[in-house]
Amino acid sequence: MHDEAVTRIDGQILQLTEPWNLLGQSQCPRLVDPCGVSATTPILFALEGFNAHVISRIDYDLKEAMQDNQQLQFVWRGSRSLSAQQEIFTHVLDQFGYCS
């Protein structure tokens, strides 16, 4: 995953691809938990070949509403104008921490 402090897309891409270059594609995980997300996150992860990711740290009110409506899983599309290849299955942990 890229560091949330990296704001430019070229830096995000570099941080996503560098481990693949060092470790090889078969050694890299297919499920990630990003710390800092933006509209580019689902696009970059989908293009890198990830098929899902898990998040936990979102707005408390949003998480509560998602829990109440049983909508903790969704397909995240970074942009309506992009194709379905640039979307990723996302799960929000139901607790406020990593142990869910």
N, C-alpha and C positions, 0 to 999 in steps of 0.2 A: 504494500500500500504506500501511497505517497504521504509525505509529511504534511500536516495541515497548514504549516507555515509557508509552504511552497505555493505561491499564488499564480505563477505563470504556467501555462499549459506545457511548455517545453520542459520545464523542470519536473512537472508531474509525470510526464511520459518517461523521462530519463529515470526517475526513481522507480517506476513500474517495470521498466524493461531491463535495467541493470542486473537485478538478481537472476532473471531468465538467462541473460548472457553468461553470467558467472556459474550458475548452478545447472543450467539446462532446463528446458521446459518441463520435463517429466518430474523434476525435483521441486518445482514451485507449487504452492497450494492453489486450490481452485475455489476456496472460500476465504473471504477476507472480512475484517472488521475495521473499517476506516474510522479514524479519529475525527478528521475534518472532512465534511462532505460538501459538495456543491453540485450544480447542474452538470458539470463535466464528469463527476464521479461515475455514474452508471454508464456513460458513454465510453469512457476510457477502460473501465473494467470489462465491459462487454467486448470491446474491440481487442482487448488483451487475451480473451478466451475464458475469463471467469464465468461460471454459470450461476453463481449466487453469492450473496454476501449477507452478513449479520451486522446489525447496528444496535446500539443500546442508548447512546447519549444523544437524545433528542429532547426537545422542549417537553417539560413535565405535563403541561396541559394537553399537548398533542398526543403524547403517549397515553395519557388517561383516556382520552376520547377514542383512541385506537383500541385500547383494551375493552372499553365499554361496548364498542361496536364489533368486536372480534375481527379486527382488520389489521392484525400485526404482521400479516404477510401480504405482499403486493408486488406487482411488476413495476419497477421504477423506470420511467422513460425520461431521459434528460431533456428531451426536446420533442415537441409534437411533430416537428417537421422532419425528424430523422426516422429512418426505417426501424423495423422491429429487431434488426440485428444489433441495434445500439440501445438495448434495454436489458435489465438484469433483475432476476428474482431477488427480493429483499425480505428479510425477516427482522423484526424488531423484538429484542428480548423483552419479556413481560415484566421483569424485575428491574430495579434501578441499580444495576451492577452487572458483573459478568457471570454470576452464578444464577442461572435461571432454571 
